[in-house]
Amino acid sequence: MVTALERTYKARRGDKWEGEGFRFITEEGSAFWTNPVVASQLRPTKNGPVVHTFTITPVITSEAGNGVLTISIDLSPADSGKLTPGTYVGDIEVSSTACPKSTLITFTLEIINDVTR
């Protein structure tokens, strides 16, 4: 069982937001991450409608025989500009050939209203 990381972020509406980069390492080698599928959505509440789907491109490398999965989340100015100020919830899930679907990260993202529109 994977214990998900928890994060809290703030972003200004209409600005580029570079969330955070993550590296997940397994001793099972890079084959553990074969054919990875990474998904992430943003919602106003846990069961609310999806307001944004993140595009995440996983990068798989090998370091000293360990498999490394590197991912990051961000919002473009156009995407953050579409969000109403308030607090949203999201998570990042990953699955691969050797890894069943697992939630790696849960987060809240507060969108702060911009002054100059």
N, C-alpha and C positions, 0 to 999 in steps of 0.2 A: 504494500500500500504506500502511496506517495502522499506526503503531507504537503499541501499546497502552500506556497509563499503568499503572504498577504502584503499588499501595498496600498498606499493612499497617494493620489496625485492631484495637482491643480493645474489647470490650463486656462488661458485667456481666450475667450470666444473670438474667432477670426484670425488667430495667430497660429504659426506652426508650433506643434507640440512634439518634442522628442521625448517620449516616455522613458524607457529604460531598456537596456540590453541585458540579456540573461544567457548564461552558459550552464548547461546541464551535462554532467560527466558520468559515464558509466564504465565500470571496469570490464564490461562484456565486449568492449571493442566497438568500432564504428558500425559493424553489421547490426547492432542493436537498434540503430536509428534508420535502417533501410526503409525506403518508401515512407518517410514521415508525412503525416497530415497534421497541420497545426491550425486550429480554429479559435477565433476570439470574437465576441460580440459585446456590444454596449447596450444596456437597457436602463430605463429610469428606475425600475425596481426589479427584483430577482425574477418575477414572473411577468413583467411588463413587456411591451412590444420592443422589438429590436430597432434601435435608432441608428446604429452604425455597426458594420461588419469590418473588422480589421483585415487587411491583407498582410500576411506574415510569410516571409520567405525563409525557411529554415536553412541553415548552413551546417553541414556535417563534416567534421574533421577527425583526425586521430592524433592523439598526443600521448606518447609513451605507451602505446597499446590501448589506451582508453578511448572510448567513443565520446565525442563532444558534439552536442547540439547547441547551436547559437541562434537566438531569436531576439527580435526587438519589436516594440510597438510604438507607433507615432500617429499623429494626425496632421494632415495638410491644412493650410489656412482655409481652403474651401470646405473641408470636412468639419473642422472645428466651428466654422461660421454657420453651419447648418444646425448646430446644437443649441437648444435653449439653455440659458444659464440655470444651473442646478447641479445636483449630485446624481451621478450614474454609477451603476455597478457593472462589472465585467469579470471575465475569467479567460484564461488561456488553457486550452486542452490540446494534448498531443497524443497521437497513436502512431505506431509503426509496425513493421513486420513482427518484431519481437516484443513490442510494448503495447499492452491493451490500452484503450482510451483512458487517459489520466488527466485530471485537472492539476496543472503545475503551479498556476498563479491565480489568485483572486484579487480584485482591486476595486477601489472606488476612485472615480474621477470627478472632481468638482470643476464645472465650467463656470468661470467668472466672467461677468459681463464686461465688455470693452467700453471705454468711455468715448473714444473717437470712432464714429461709425462712418 
